Amino acid sequence: MSEAGDARVGRRLLQRTYQPGRMRALPLTSGPPRAAHLDPDAPRVVVRWDGQRWKLVAIVADLAAAQELMRPAKPGPELW
C-alpha cells in the first residue's frame, strides 16, 4: 500500500475509534492504567471525547457507578 493509502487508512481508523460522544472511565490510582476488572472499587474519572480532546464528565466512586453513568438503562419491553 502506498504512503498516501496508509495515511488514509490511519485517519479512518482514528475517526472510527474516537467518535465524538465516546466515553471512557479511567481509574484514579497510581501507576499505568490497567484493566477495569483488576481494581473495581477504585474511584474513576469519566471523560467524553468531543472530537478534539477528552473532557471531564464526572468523578465517581467505583466501576459500577462509572458504567451506570456511561450506559444508562434503556427502556425496553416489560417483563412478564
PDB file of N, CA, C and O in Angstrom:
ATOM      1  N   MET A   1       0.851  -1.170   0.000  1.00  0.00           N
ATOM      2  CA  MET A   1       0.000   0.000   0.000  1.00  0.00           C
ATOM      3  C   MET A   1       0.896   1.231   0.000  1.00  0.00           C
ATOM      4  O   MET A   1       1.957   1.228   0.624  1.00  0.00           O
ATOM      5  N   SER A   2       0.478   2.273  -0.691  1.00  0.00           N
ATOM      6  CA  SER A   2       1.285   3.486  -0.777  1.00  0.00           C
ATOM      7  C   SER A   2       1.228   4.257   0.542  1.00  0.00           C
ATOM      8  O   SER A   2       0.413   3.978   1.422  1.00  0.00           O
ATOM      9  N   GLU A   3       2.120   5.228   0.639  1.00  0.00           N
ATOM     10  CA  GLU A   3       2.157   6.037   1.859  1.00  0.00           C
ATOM     11  C   GLU A   3       0.861   6.823   2.035  1.00  0.00           C
ATOM     12  O   GLU A   3       0.365   6.966   3.152  1.00  0.00           O
ATOM     13  N   ALA A   4       0.313   7.334   0.929  1.00  0.00           N
ATOM     14  CA  ALA A   4      -0.953   8.077   0.989  1.00  0.00           C
ATOM     15  C   ALA A   4      -2.086   7.144   1.417  1.00  0.00           C
ATOM     16  O   ALA A   4      -2.964   7.536   2.185  1.00  0.00           O
ATOM     17  N   GLY A   5      -2.059   5.913   0.918  1.00  0.00           N
ATOM     18  CA  GLY A   5      -3.082   4.938   1.298  1.00  0.00           C
ATOM     19  C   GLY A   5      -2.989   4.585   2.767  1.00  0.00           C
ATOM     20  O   GLY A   5      -4.011   4.435   3.436  1.00  0.00           O
ATOM     21  N   ASP A   6      -1.765   4.448   3.281  1.00  0.00           N
ATOM     22  CA  ASP A   6      -1.579   4.159   4.704  1.00  0.00           C
ATOM     23  C   ASP A   6      -2.126   5.299   5.564  1.00  0.00           C
ATOM     24  O   ASP A   6      -2.773   5.057   6.583  1.00  0.00           O
ATOM     25  N   ALA A   7      -1.863   6.537   5.153  1.00  0.00           N
ATOM     26  CA  ALA A   7      -2.344   7.696   5.909  1.00  0.00           C
ATOM     27  C   ALA A   7      -3.871   7.732   5.906  1.00  0.00           C
ATOM     28  O   ALA A   7      -4.496   8.051   6.918  1.00  0.00           O
ATOM     29  N   ARG A   8      -4.463   7.403   4.763  1.00  0.00           N
ATOM     30  CA  ARG A   8      -5.924   7.413   4.662  1.00  0.00           C
ATOM     31  C   ARG A   8      -6.544   6.357   5.576  1.00  0.00           C
ATOM     32  O   ARG A   8      -7.540   6.615   6.254  1.00  0.00           O
ATOM     33  N   VAL A   9      -5.946   5.169   5.586  1.00  0.00           N
ATOM     34  CA  VAL A   9      -6.437   4.094   6.453  1.00  0.00           C
ATOM     35  C   VAL A   9      -6.276   4.493   7.920  1.00  0.00           C
ATOM     36  O   VAL A   9      -7.166   4.241   8.732  1.00  0.00           O
ATOM     37  N   GLY A  10      -5.159   5.106   8.258  1.00  0.00           N
ATOM     38  CA  GLY A  10      -4.920   5.555   9.630  1.00  0.00           C
ATOM     39  C   GLY A  10      -5.937   6.588  10.077  1.00  0.00           C
ATOM     40  O   GLY A  10      -6.434   6.529  11.202  1.00  0.00           O
ATOM     41  N   ARG A  11      -6.249   7.539   9.197  1.00  0.00           N
ATOM     42  CA  ARG A  11      -7.244   8.557   9.532  1.00  0.00           C
ATOM     43  C   ARG A  11      -8.619   7.937   9.747  1.00  0.00           C
ATOM     44  O   ARG A  11      -9.329   8.305  10.683  1.00  0.00           O
ATOM     45  N   ARG A  12      -8.994   7.000   8.883  1.00  0.00           N
ATOM     46  CA  ARG A  12     -10.306   6.352   9.021  1.00  0.00           C
ATOM     47  C   ARG A  12     -10.397   5.553  10.317  1.00  0.00           C
ATOM     48  O   ARG A  12     -11.436   5.545  10.977  1.00  0.00           O
ATOM     49  N   LEU A  13      -9.304   4.880  10.679  1.00  0.00           N
ATOM     50  CA  LEU A  13      -9.286   4.121  11.922  1.00  0.00           C
ATOM     51  C   LEU A  13      -9.464   5.048  13.125  1.00  0.00           C
ATOM     52  O   LEU A  13     -10.233   4.740  14.035  1.00  0.00           O
ATOM     53  N   LEU A  14      -8.760   6.176  13.132  1.00  0.00           N
ATOM     54  CA  LEU A  14      -8.901   7.134  14.233  1.00  0.00           C
ATOM     55  C   LEU A  14     -10.301   7.721  14.288  1.00  0.00           C
ATOM     56  O   LEU A  14     -10.848   7.918  15.373  1.00  0.00           O
ATOM     57  N   GLN A  15     -10.892   8.003  13.122  1.00  0.00           N
ATOM     58  CA  GLN A  15     -12.248   8.550  13.099  1.00  0.00           C
ATOM     59  C   GLN A  15     -13.259   7.556  13.662  1.00  0.00           C
ATOM     60  O   GLN A  15     -14.198   7.949  14.355  1.00  0.00           O
ATOM     61  N   ARG A  16     -13.071   6.275  13.370  1.00  0.00           N
ATOM     62  CA  ARG A  16     -13.983   5.256  13.904  1.00  0.00           C
ATOM     63  C   ARG A  16     -13.767   5.056  15.392  1.00  0.00           C
ATOM     64  O   ARG A  16     -14.726   4.888  16.146  1.00  0.00           O
ATOM     65  N   THR A  17     -12.517   5.072  15.814  1.00  0.00           N
ATOM     66  CA  THR A  17     -12.188   4.803  17.213  1.00  0.00           C
ATOM     67  C   THR A  17     -12.592   5.959  18.115  1.00  0.00           C
ATOM     68  O   THR A  17     -13.168   5.744  19.181  1.00  0.00           O
ATOM     69  N   TYR A  18     -12.295   7.180  17.695  1.00  0.00           N
ATOM     70  CA  TYR A  18     -12.555   8.354  18.519  1.00  0.00           C
ATOM     71  C   TYR A  18     -13.690   9.170  17.926  1.00  0.00           C
ATOM     72  O   TYR A  18     -13.470  10.253  17.384  1.00  0.00           O
ATOM     73  N   GLN A  19     -14.891   8.653  18.028  1.00  0.00           N
ATOM     74  CA  GLN A  19     -16.067   9.378  17.567  1.00  0.00           C
ATOM     75  C   GLN A  19     -16.524  10.323  18.665  1.00  0.00           C
ATOM     76  O   GLN A  19     -16.482   9.964  19.842  1.00  0.00           O
ATOM     77  N   PRO A  20     -16.964  11.534  18.299  1.00  0.00           N
ATOM     78  CA  PRO A  20     -17.465  12.452  19.328  1.00  0.00           C
ATOM     79  C   PRO A  20     -18.578  11.796  20.142  1.00  0.00           C
ATOM     80  O   PRO A  20     -19.461  11.137  19.595  1.00  0.00           O
ATOM     81  N   GLY A  21     -18.519  11.988  21.446  1.00  0.00           N
ATOM     82  CA  GLY A  21     -19.503  11.403  22.339  1.00  0.00           C
ATOM     83  C   GLY A  21     -19.032  10.123  23.013  1.00  0.00           C
ATOM     84  O   GLY A  21     -19.661   9.663  23.965  1.00  0.00           O
ATOM     85  N   ARG A  22     -17.932   9.539  22.534  1.00  0.00           N
ATOM     86  CA  ARG A  22     -17.411   8.315  23.149  1.00  0.00           C
ATOM     87  C   ARG A  22     -16.939   8.626  24.566  1.00  0.00           C
ATOM     88  O   ARG A  22     -16.311   9.658  24.806  1.00  0.00           O
ATOM     89  N   MET A  23     -17.244   7.732  25.497  1.00  0.00           N
ATOM     90  CA  MET A  23     -16.880   7.947  26.894  1.00  0.00           C
ATOM     91  C   MET A  23     -15.924   6.861  27.380  1.00  0.00           C
ATOM     92  O   MET A  23     -15.948   5.726  26.904  1.00  0.00           O
ATOM     93  N   ARG A  24     -15.082   7.241  28.341  1.00  0.00           N
ATOM     94  CA  ARG A  24     -14.145   6.303  28.964  1.00  0.00           C
ATOM     95  C   ARG A  24     -14.155   6.529  30.467  1.00  0.00           C
ATOM     96  O   ARG A  24     -14.413   7.636  30.938  1.00  0.00           O
ATOM     97  N   ALA A  25     -13.876   5.476  31.208  1.00  0.00           N
ATOM     98  CA  ALA A  25     -13.744   5.563  32.666  1.00  0.00           C
ATOM     99  C   ALA A  25     -12.314   5.155  33.017  1.00  0.00           C
ATOM    100  O   ALA A  25     -11.907   4.019  32.769  1.00  0.00           O
ATOM    101  N   LEU A  26     -11.568   6.071  33.583  1.00  0.00           N
ATOM    102  CA  LEU A  26     -10.169   5.823  33.928  1.00  0.00           C
ATOM    103  C   LEU A  26     -10.016   5.764  35.445  1.00  0.00           C
ATOM    104  O   LEU A  26     -10.544   6.622  36.153  1.00  0.00           O
ATOM    105  N   PRO A  27      -9.303   4.765  35.950  1.00  0.00           N
ATOM    106  CA  PRO A  27      -9.130   4.654  37.409  1.00  0.00           C
ATOM    107  C   PRO A  27      -8.222   5.753  37.942  1.00  0.00           C
ATOM    108  O   PRO A  27      -7.265   6.157  37.283  1.00  0.00           O
ATOM    109  N   LEU A  28      -8.530   6.226  39.132  1.00  0.00           N
ATOM    110  CA  LEU A  28      -7.697   7.228  39.804  1.00  0.00           C
ATOM    111  C   LEU A  28      -6.756   6.516  40.764  1.00  0.00           C
ATOM    112  O   LEU A  28      -6.866   6.665  41.981  1.00  0.00           O
ATOM    113  N   THR A  29      -5.842   5.750  40.217  1.00  0.00           N
ATOM    114  CA  THR A  29      -4.856   5.023  41.008  1.00  0.00           C
ATOM    115  C   THR A  29      -3.470   5.366  40.487  1.00  0.00           C
ATOM    116  O   THR A  29      -3.324   5.880  39.378  1.00  0.00           O
ATOM    117  N   SER A  30      -2.467   5.081  41.282  1.00  0.00           N
ATOM    118  CA  SER A  30      -1.103   5.337  40.837  1.00  0.00           C
ATOM    119  C   SER A  30      -0.674   4.250  39.845  1.00  0.00           C
ATOM    120  O   SER A  30      -1.189   3.132  39.876  1.00  0.00           O
ATOM    121  N   GLY A  31       0.246   4.581  38.993  1.00  0.00           N
ATOM    122  CA  GLY A  31       0.730   3.629  38.004  1.00  0.00           C
ATOM    123  C   GLY A  31      -0.028   3.740  36.694  1.00  0.00           C
ATOM    124  O   GLY A  31      -0.941   4.555  36.556  1.00  0.00           O
ATOM    125  N   PRO A  32       0.356   2.921  35.746  1.00  0.00           N
ATOM    126  CA  PRO A  32      -0.290   2.978  34.433  1.00  0.00           C
ATOM    127  C   PRO A  32      -1.724   2.452  34.492  1.00  0.00           C
ATOM    128  O   PRO A  32      -2.056   1.666  35.379  1.00  0.00           O
ATOM    129  N   PRO A  33      -2.585   2.882  33.545  1.00  0.00           N
ATOM    130  CA  PRO A  33      -3.952   2.348  33.503  1.00  0.00           C
ATOM    131  C   PRO A  33      -3.930   0.832  33.323  1.00  0.00           C
ATOM    132  O   PRO A  33      -3.122   0.296  32.565  1.00  0.00           O
ATOM    133  N   ARG A  34      -4.828   0.153  34.031  1.00  0.00           N
ATOM    134  CA  ARG A  34      -4.912  -1.305  33.956  1.00  0.00           C
ATOM    135  C   ARG A  34      -6.330  -1.693  33.594  1.00  0.00           C
ATOM    136  O   ARG A  34      -7.208  -0.837  33.477  1.00  0.00           O
ATOM    137  N   ALA A  35      -6.547  -2.957  33.420  1.00  0.00           N
ATOM    138  CA  ALA A  35      -7.881  -3.455  33.089  1.00  0.00           C
ATOM    139  C   ALA A  35      -8.857  -3.107  34.210  1.00  0.00           C
ATOM    140  O   ALA A  35      -8.493  -3.134  35.386  1.00  0.00           O
ATOM    141  N   ALA A  36     -10.085  -2.783  33.849  1.00  0.00           N
ATOM    142  CA  ALA A  36     -11.083  -2.318  34.813  1.00  0.00           C
ATOM    143  C   ALA A  36     -11.378  -3.351  35.885  1.00  0.00           C
ATOM    144  O   ALA A  36     -11.604  -2.991  37.041  1.00  0.00           O
ATOM    145  N   HIS A  37     -11.380  -4.628  35.524  1.00  0.00           N
ATOM    146  CA  HIS A  37     -11.764  -5.658  36.485  1.00  0.00           C
ATOM    147  C   HIS A  37     -10.712  -5.897  37.569  1.00  0.00           C
ATOM    148  O   HIS A  37     -11.009  -6.553  38.568  1.00  0.00           O
ATOM    149  N   LEU A  38      -9.501  -5.387  37.399  1.00  0.00           N
ATOM    150  CA  LEU A  38      -8.442  -5.626  38.386  1.00  0.00           C
ATOM    151  C   LEU A  38      -8.619  -4.792  39.649  1.00  0.00           C
ATOM    152  O   LEU A  38      -8.150  -5.184  40.717  1.00  0.00           O
ATOM    153  N   ASP A  39      -9.288  -3.646  39.540  1.00  0.00           N
ATOM    154  CA  ASP A  39      -9.491  -2.790  40.705  1.00  0.00           C
ATOM    155  C   ASP A  39     -10.866  -2.117  40.609  1.00  0.00           C
ATOM    156  O   ASP A  39     -10.943  -0.902  40.426  1.00  0.00           O
ATOM    157  N   PRO A  40     -11.954  -2.893  40.729  1.00  0.00           N
ATOM    158  CA  PRO A  40     -13.288  -2.332  40.509  1.00  0.00           C
ATOM    159  C   PRO A  40     -13.745  -1.347  41.582  1.00  0.00           C
ATOM    160  O   PRO A  40     -14.672  -0.573  41.344  1.00  0.00           O
ATOM    161  N   ASP A  41     -13.119  -1.357  42.750  1.00  0.00           N
ATOM    162  CA  ASP A  41     -13.541  -0.464  43.825  1.00  0.00           C
ATOM    163  C   ASP A  41     -12.815   0.878  43.813  1.00  0.00           C
ATOM    164  O   ASP A  41     -13.108   1.740  44.641  1.00  0.00           O
ATOM    165  N   ALA A  42     -11.880   1.068  42.894  1.00  0.00           N
ATOM    166  CA  ALA A  42     -11.130   2.321  42.815  1.00  0.00           C
ATOM    167  C   ALA A  42     -12.018   3.422  42.235  1.00  0.00           C
ATOM    168  O   ALA A  42     -12.849   3.149  41.369  1.00  0.00           O
ATOM    169  N   PRO A  43     -11.854   4.656  42.700  1.00  0.00           N
ATOM    170  CA  PRO A  43     -12.615   5.756  42.114  1.00  0.00           C
ATOM    171  C   PRO A  43     -12.225   5.949  40.647  1.00  0.00           C
ATOM    172  O   PRO A  43     -11.105   5.632  40.244  1.00  0.00           O
ATOM    173  N   ARG A  44     -13.150   6.465  39.869  1.00  0.00           N
ATOM    174  CA  ARG A  44     -12.937   6.639  38.427  1.00  0.00           C
ATOM    175  C   ARG A  44     -13.231   8.075  38.014  1.00  0.00           C
ATOM    176  O   ARG A  44     -14.033   8.775  38.633  1.00  0.00           O
ATOM    177  N   VAL A  45     -12.558   8.484  36.954  1.00  0.00           N
ATOM    178  CA  VAL A  45     -12.880   9.737  36.281  1.00  0.00           C
ATOM    179  C   VAL A  45     -13.511   9.347  34.940  1.00  0.00           C
ATOM    180  O   VAL A  45     -12.954   8.535  34.201  1.00  0.00           O
ATOM    181  N   VAL A  46     -14.666   9.925  34.633  1.00  0.00           N
ATOM    182  CA  VAL A  46     -15.366   9.638  33.378  1.00  0.00           C
ATOM    183  C   VAL A  46     -15.126  10.825  32.454  1.00  0.00           C
ATOM    184  O   VAL A  46     -15.386  11.971  32.819  1.00  0.00           O
ATOM    185  N   VAL A  47     -14.626  10.537  31.252  1.00  0.00           N
ATOM    186  CA  VAL A  47     -14.330  11.579  30.273  1.00  0.00           C
ATOM    187  C   VAL A  47     -15.058  11.278  28.968  1.00  0.00           C
ATOM    188  O   VAL A  47     -15.361  10.124  28.666  1.00  0.00           O
ATOM    189  N   ARG A  48     -15.336  12.330  28.197  1.00  0.00           N
ATOM    190  CA  ARG A  48     -16.027  12.190  26.911  1.00  0.00           C
ATOM    191  C   ARG A  48     -15.189  12.867  25.830  1.00  0.00           C
ATOM    192  O   ARG A  48     -14.675  13.967  26.034  1.00  0.00           O
ATOM    193  N   TRP A  49     -15.053  12.203  24.672  1.00  0.00           N
ATOM    194  CA  TRP A  49     -14.309  12.735  23.533  1.00  0.00           C
ATOM    195  C   TRP A  49     -15.214  13.694  22.772  1.00  0.00           C
ATOM    196  O   TRP A  49     -16.318  13.317  22.382  1.00  0.00           O
ATOM    197  N   ASP A  50     -14.759  14.946  22.552  1.00  0.00           N
ATOM    198  CA  ASP A  50     -15.586  15.923  21.847  1.00  0.00           C
ATOM    199  C   ASP A  50     -15.157  16.118  20.395  1.00  0.00           C
ATOM    200  O   ASP A  50     -15.649  17.019  19.715  1.00  0.00           O
ATOM    201  N   GLY A  51     -14.256  15.288  19.929  1.00  0.00           N
ATOM    202  CA  GLY A  51     -13.765  15.395  18.558  1.00  0.00           C
ATOM    203  C   GLY A  51     -12.354  15.937  18.497  1.00  0.00           C
ATOM    204  O   GLY A  51     -11.655  15.748  17.502  1.00  0.00           O
ATOM    205  N   GLN A  52     -11.923  16.621  19.571  1.00  0.00           N
ATOM    206  CA  GLN A  52     -10.575  17.179  19.602  1.00  0.00           C
ATOM    207  C   GLN A  52      -9.812  16.816  20.874  1.00  0.00           C
ATOM    208  O   GLN A  52      -8.586  16.704  20.862  1.00  0.00           O
ATOM    209  N   ARG A  53     -10.550  16.632  21.975  1.00  0.00           N
ATOM    210  CA  ARG A  53      -9.881  16.302  23.236  1.00  0.00           C
ATOM    211  C   ARG A  53     -10.880  15.630  24.175  1.00  0.00           C
ATOM    212  O   ARG A  53     -12.089  15.657  23.949  1.00  0.00           O
ATOM    213  N   TRP A  54     -10.340  15.026  25.234  1.00  0.00           N
ATOM    214  CA  TRP A  54     -11.173  14.387  26.260  1.00  0.00           C
ATOM    215  C   TRP A  54     -11.590  15.450  27.258  1.00  0.00           C
ATOM    216  O   TRP A  54     -10.753  16.204  27.753  1.00  0.00           O
ATOM    217  N   LYS A  55     -12.899  15.514  27.560  1.00  0.00           N
ATOM    218  CA  LYS A  55     -13.421  16.478  28.536  1.00  0.00           C
ATOM    219  C   LYS A  55     -13.987  15.730  29.740  1.00  0.00           C
ATOM    220  O   LYS A  55     -14.616  14.682  29.595  1.00  0.00           O
ATOM    221  N   LEU A  56     -13.758  16.278  30.915  1.00  0.00           N
ATOM    222  CA  LEU A  56     -14.231  15.684  32.158  1.00  0.00           C
ATOM    223  C   LEU A  56     -15.755  15.719  32.224  1.00  0.00           C
ATOM    224  O   LEU A  56     -16.373  16.755  31.981  1.00  0.00           O
ATOM    225  N   VAL A  57     -16.355  14.570  32.555  1.00  0.00           N
ATOM    226  CA  VAL A  57     -17.802  14.476  32.745  1.00  0.00           C
ATOM    227  C   VAL A  57     -18.100  14.385  34.232  1.00  0.00           C
ATOM    228  O   VAL A  57     -18.928  15.138  34.745  1.00  0.00           O
ATOM    229  N   ALA A  58     -17.433  13.472  34.932  1.00  0.00           N
ATOM    230  CA  ALA A  58     -17.699  13.278  36.358  1.00  0.00           C
ATOM    231  C   ALA A  58     -16.591  12.459  36.998  1.00  0.00           C
ATOM    232  O   ALA A  58     -15.818  11.783  36.319  1.00  0.00           O
ATOM    233  N   ILE A  59     -16.533  12.535  38.314  1.00  0.00           N
ATOM    234  CA  ILE A  59     -15.678  11.665  39.116  1.00  0.00           C
ATOM    235  C   ILE A  59     -16.633  10.824  39.960  1.00  0.00           C
ATOM    236  O   ILE A  59     -17.475  11.363  40.679  1.00  0.00           O
ATOM    237  N   VAL A  60     -16.497   9.507  39.869  1.00  0.00           N
ATOM    238  CA  VAL A  60     -17.439   8.604  40.539  1.00  0.00           C
ATOM    239  C   VAL A  60     -16.695   7.677  41.492  1.00  0.00           C
ATOM    240  O   VAL A  60     -15.468   7.582  41.453  1.00  0.00           O
ATOM    241  N   ALA A  61     -17.448   6.998  42.346  1.00  0.00           N
ATOM    242  CA  ALA A  61     -16.881   6.198  43.432  1.00  0.00           C
ATOM    243  C   ALA A  61     -16.227   4.897  42.976  1.00  0.00           C
ATOM    244  O   ALA A  61     -15.215   4.488  43.546  1.00  0.00           O
ATOM    245  N   ASP A  62     -16.787   4.233  41.952  1.00  0.00           N
ATOM    246  CA  ASP A  62     -16.245   2.932  41.554  1.00  0.00           C
ATOM    247  C   ASP A  62     -16.648   2.592  40.123  1.00  0.00           C
ATOM    248  O   ASP A  62     -17.296   3.388  39.444  1.00  0.00           O
ATOM    249  N   LEU A  63     -16.260   1.409  39.676  1.00  0.00           N
ATOM    250  CA  LEU A  63     -16.525   0.971  38.309  1.00  0.00           C
ATOM    251  C   LEU A  63     -18.016   0.860  38.024  1.00  0.00           C
ATOM    252  O   LEU A  63     -18.466   1.238  36.942  1.00  0.00           O
ATOM    253  N   ALA A  64     -18.789   0.347  38.977  1.00  0.00           N
ATOM    254  CA  ALA A  64     -20.234   0.191  38.767  1.00  0.00           C
ATOM    255  C   ALA A  64     -20.903   1.541  38.525  1.00  0.00           C
ATOM    256  O   ALA A  64     -21.766   1.661  37.656  1.00  0.00           O
ATOM    257  N   ALA A  65     -20.511   2.549  39.287  1.00  0.00           N
ATOM    258  CA  ALA A  65     -21.088   3.886  39.108  1.00  0.00           C
ATOM    259  C   ALA A  65     -20.680   4.480  37.765  1.00  0.00           C
ATOM    260  O   ALA A  65     -21.475   5.165  37.123  1.00  0.00           O
ATOM    261  N   ALA A  66     -19.449   4.222  37.338  1.00  0.00           N
ATOM    262  CA  ALA A  66     -18.988   4.715  36.040  1.00  0.00           C
ATOM    263  C   ALA A  66     -19.762   4.057  34.903  1.00  0.00           C
ATOM    264  O   ALA A  66     -20.160   4.729  33.951  1.00  0.00           O
ATOM    265  N   GLN A  67     -19.975   2.751  34.996  1.00  0.00           N
ATOM    266  CA  GLN A  67     -20.719   2.047  33.945  1.00  0.00           C
ATOM    267  C   GLN A  67     -22.166   2.520  33.893  1.00  0.00           C
ATOM    268  O   GLN A  67     -22.740   2.637  32.811  1.00  0.00           O
ATOM    269  N   GLU A  68     -22.754   2.790  35.040  1.00  0.00           N
ATOM    270  CA  GLU A  68     -24.132   3.280  35.076  1.00  0.00           C
ATOM    271  C   GLU A  68     -24.235   4.658  34.424  1.00  0.00           C
ATOM    272  O   GLU A  68     -25.217   4.954  33.744  1.00  0.00           O
ATOM    273  N   LEU A  69     -23.224   5.497  34.631  1.00  0.00           N
ATOM    274  CA  LEU A  69     -23.209   6.828  34.040  1.00  0.00           C
ATOM    275  C   LEU A  69     -22.994   6.751  32.527  1.00  0.00           C
ATOM    276  O   LEU A  69     -23.629   7.481  31.766  1.00  0.00           O
ATOM    277  N   MET A  70     -22.102   5.869  32.102  1.00  0.00           N
ATOM    278  CA  MET A  70     -21.784   5.775  30.682  1.00  0.00           C
ATOM    279  C   MET A  70     -22.851   5.038  29.883  1.00  0.00           C
ATOM    280  O   MET A  70     -23.057   5.342  28.708  1.00  0.00           O
ATOM    281  N   ARG A  71     -23.531   4.078  30.497  1.00  0.00           N
ATOM    282  CA  ARG A  71     -24.552   3.282  29.808  1.00  0.00           C
ATOM    283  C   ARG A  71     -25.836   3.263  30.628  1.00  0.00           C
ATOM    284  O   ARG A  71     -26.117   2.283  31.318  1.00  0.00           O
ATOM    285  N   PRO A  72     -26.619   4.346  30.558  1.00  0.00           N
ATOM    286  CA  PRO A  72     -27.858   4.364  31.344  1.00  0.00           C
ATOM    287  C   PRO A  72     -28.824   3.296  30.856  1.00  0.00           C
ATOM    288  O   PRO A  72     -28.797   2.900  29.690  1.00  0.00           O
ATOM    289  N   ALA A  73     -29.667   2.841  31.754  1.00  0.00           N
ATOM    290  CA  ALA A  73     -30.640   1.800  31.405  1.00  0.00           C
ATOM    291  C   ALA A  73     -31.613   2.344  30.364  1.00  0.00           C
ATOM    292  O   ALA A  73     -32.161   3.435  30.521  1.00  0.00           O
ATOM    293  N   LYS A  74     -31.819   1.577  29.312  1.00  0.00           N
ATOM    294  CA  LYS A  74     -32.747   1.981  28.256  1.00  0.00           C
ATOM    295  C   LYS A  74     -34.095   1.322  28.505  1.00  0.00           C
ATOM    296  O   LYS A  74     -34.160   0.160  28.907  1.00  0.00           O
ATOM    297  N   PRO A  75     -35.169   2.065  28.267  1.00  0.00           N
ATOM    298  CA  PRO A  75     -36.484   1.434  28.448  1.00  0.00           C
ATOM    299  C   PRO A  75     -36.678   0.339  27.417  1.00  0.00           C
ATOM    300  O   PRO A  75     -36.279   0.484  26.261  1.00  0.00           O
ATOM    301  N   GLY A  76     -37.276  -0.728  27.827  1.00  0.00           N
ATOM    302  CA  GLY A  76     -37.500  -1.853  26.943  1.00  0.00           C
ATOM    303  C   GLY A  76     -38.861  -2.470  27.217  1.00  0.00           C
ATOM    304  O   GLY A  76     -39.676  -1.894  27.938  1.00  0.00           O
ATOM    305  N   PRO A  77     -39.098  -3.599  26.663  1.00  0.00           N
ATOM    306  CA  PRO A  77     -40.389  -4.243  26.902  1.00  0.00           C
ATOM    307  C   PRO A  77     -40.510  -4.659  28.358  1.00  0.00           C
ATOM    308  O   PRO A  77     -39.520  -4.987  29.013  1.00  0.00           O
ATOM    309  N   GLU A  78     -41.740  -4.640  28.851  1.00  0.00           N
ATOM    310  CA  GLU A  78     -41.975  -5.038  30.235  1.00  0.00           C
ATOM    311  C   GLU A  78     -41.736  -6.528  30.402  1.00  0.00           C
ATOM    312  O   GLU A  78     -42.029  -7.325  29.511  1.00  0.00           O
ATOM    313  N   LEU A  79     -41.202  -6.888  31.551  1.00  0.00           N
ATOM    314  CA  LEU A  79     -41.009  -8.294  31.853  1.00  0.00           C
ATOM    315  C   LEU A  79     -42.339  -8.910  32.244  1.00  0.00           C
ATOM    316  O   LEU A  79     -43.204  -8.202  32.761  1.00  0.00           O
ATOM    317  N   TRP A  80     -42.526 -10.149  32.027  1.00  0.00           N
ATOM    318  CA  TRP A  80     -43.802 -10.808  32.338  1.00  0.00           C
ATOM    319  C   TRP A  80     -43.995 -10.925  33.786  1.00  0.00           C
ATOM    320  O   TRP A  80     -45.013 -11.453  34.233  1.00  0.00           O
TER     321      TRP A  80
END
